Amino acid sequence: MFQLFDLIMTSPIGVFIAGLAQDVIYAALIVSDCDECGFNDLGKLLFGGMLAAIIVGVAVSILLRRAKKSRAGRIAICVD
């Protein structure tokens, strides 16, 4: 398993994905530049992140269901 992970991370695609992840983390740090946030506000931050994850999950599942319904309504006709 480690060898597969190593092969993926050393490939150009793995390096690109790791670079994107690093850019996203840096962007999140810049956007959430909260000098007053400390461990006192950690609960609020965790709750906000959990709420955002739930909203994104519900939105994605709704979009996937709509896509399945629109695909199921189509009739494919194959002519050989």
CYANA upper distance limits for C-alpha pairs under 8 A (distance plus 0.5 A):
  1 MET  CA      5 PHE  CA      6.89
  2 PHE  CA      6 ASP  CA      6.51
  3 GLN  CA      7 LEU  CA      6.58
  4 LEU  CA      8 ILE  CA      6.69
  5 PHE  CA      9 MET  CA      6.59
  6 ASP  CA     10 THR  CA      6.62
  7 LEU  CA     11 SER  CA      6.66
  8 ILE  CA     13 ILE  CA      7.81
  8 ILE  CA     14 GLY  CA      5.68
  9 MET  CA     13 ILE  CA      8.11
  9 MET  CA     14 GLY  CA      4.73
  9 MET  CA     15 VAL  CA      6.35
  9 MET  CA     18 ALA  CA      8.17
 10 THR  CA     14 GLY  CA      6.59
 10 THR  CA     15 VAL  CA      6.83
 11 SER  CA     15 VAL  CA      6.79
 12 PRO  CA     16 PHE  CA      6.61
 13 ILE  CA     17 ILE  CA      6.67
 14 GLY  CA     18 ALA  CA      6.57
 15 VAL  CA     19 GLY  CA      6.56
 16 PHE  CA     20 LEU  CA      6.71
 17 ILE  CA     21 ALA  CA      6.65
 18 ALA  CA     22 GLN  CA      6.67
 19 GLY  CA     23 ASP  CA      6.68
 20 LEU  CA     24 VAL  CA      6.65
 21 ALA  CA     25 ILE  CA      6.72
 22 GLN  CA     26 TYR  CA      6.70
 23 ASP  CA     27 ALA  CA      6.57
 24 VAL  CA     28 ALA  CA      6.60
 25 ILE  CA     29 LEU  CA      6.74
 26 TYR  CA     30 ILE  CA      6.74
 27 ALA  CA     31 VAL  CA      6.55
 28 ALA  CA     32 SER  CA      6.43
 29 LEU  CA     33 ASP  CA      6.59
 37 CYS  CA     41 ASP  CA      6.20
 37 CYS  CA     42 LEU  CA      8.06
 38 GLY  CA     42 LEU  CA      7.03
 39 PHE  CA     43 GLY  CA      8.42
 41 ASP  CA     45 LEU  CA      6.83
 42 LEU  CA     46 LEU  CA      6.60
 43 GLY  CA     47 PHE  CA      6.52
 44 LYS  CA     48 GLY  CA      6.53
 45 LEU  CA     49 GLY  CA      6.66
 46 LEU  CA     50 MET  CA      6.62
 47 PHE  CA     51 LEU  CA      6.57
 48 GLY  CA     52 ALA  CA      6.60
 49 GLY  CA     53 ALA  CA      6.63
 50 MET  CA     54 ILE  CA      6.73
 51 LEU  CA     55 ILE  CA      6.74
 52 ALA  CA     56 VAL  CA      6.68
 53 ALA  CA     57 GLY  CA      6.58
 54 ILE  CA     58 VAL  CA      6.64
 55 ILE  CA     59 ALA  CA      6.63
 56 VAL  CA     60 VAL  CA      6.63
 57 GLY  CA     61 SER  CA      6.68
 58 VAL  CA     62 ILE  CA      6.64
 59 ALA  CA     63 LEU  CA      6.73
 60 VAL  CA     64 LEU  CA      6.64
 61 SER  CA     65 ARG  CA      6.65
 62 ILE  CA     66 ARG  CA      6.74
 63 LEU  CA     67 ALA  CA      6.67
 64 LEU  CA     68 LYS  CA      6.67
 65 ARG  CA     69 LYS  CA      6.66
 66 ARG  CA     70 SER  CA      6.66
 67 ALA  CA     71 ARG  CA      6.59
 68 LYS  CA     72 ALA  CA      6.46
 69 LYS  CA     73 GLY  CA      6.81
 70 SER  CA     74 ARG  CA      7.45
